[in-house]
Amino acid sequence: MKALCRRQLDLEEEIANKSHTLHIDEVQVAGMRDSILIQQY
């Protein structure tokens, strides 16, 4: 049971990190991506 609780905490931490990473991508990187002019070939 103790191992399951530890695994749950690990998974919750991973989810929080991924959520934070997605937030950074959406807020900071997406704006920079939109400002770059890419010519289509």
N, C-alpha and C positions, 0 to 999 in steps of 0.2 A: 504493500500500500504506500509506503514511504517513497518508493521508486516512482510510482504513478504520480504522486503529488509533485515530485521534483521534475518529472517529464512535463507535467502540465505547466509548471512555472517556466520551464525552458521554452515551450511552445508559445506561451503568452508573450514572453520577451521577444522571440523571433517575430511574431505578428506585429508587435509594437514597433520594432525596428523597421520592418518592411513598410508599415503604414507611414512612418516618419520619412522614409526614403521616397515613397510615392508623393508625399506632400511636397517635399523639396523639388522633385521633378516637375510637378504640376505648377508650383508657384514660381520657382526661380528659373529652372532650365527651359520650360516651355516658352517663356517670354523671350529668352535669348534665341531660341530656335526659330521663333516667328520673325525675329528681326534680321535673320540671315537670308539673303536673297540667293536662291538656288535656281539656276537656269535648267529647264528641262531640255533634254536632248532628243 
